[in-house]
Amino acid sequence: MNFSRKIHNFGIKVLTYINGFSLLILLTAIDSFTGWVPYLIMILNLGWLYLVAYANGYIYDTKPYIERLRKERMQYEKMQDCN
């Protein structure tokens, strides 16, 4: 794993923790909002957290999908060998 990749992963983790903390703070103060900007910030925070969770496989199970792709590739290779 190269150094730039480690920095990239560290940056994503820091942004995710900041978004999570910001979301918690805004959710605890939800009754005191008078404008729409804090709600927009919460929507952006939730969007970021959802995308990170989706990219890391927390939203869906990637194992069956990868196994299906492997089986399809093996079937395709068998068909190519027969031709």
Phi, psi and omega in degrees: 000122184279168187295320181294327177293322178296320178295319179299312179296321178297318179298319178295318179297317180297314179298322179293317177296320178296317178296317178297316179296316179298319178297317179297318179297315181292325178291327178286336181253024187294332181284342184263006181283138176246342181244186182260351183296315178299326178293322176296319178297319178296321178296318177295320177299313179297321178298315179297313181297323178295316180296320178294317178296320179294318181293332180267004175084016179279339182274326183225161179264115186276344185298311178298325180295316180294319178296320178295320177297320178296317179296317179296321179295320178295319177296320179296318179295322176296319179295323179291324179292326180289329182279000000 
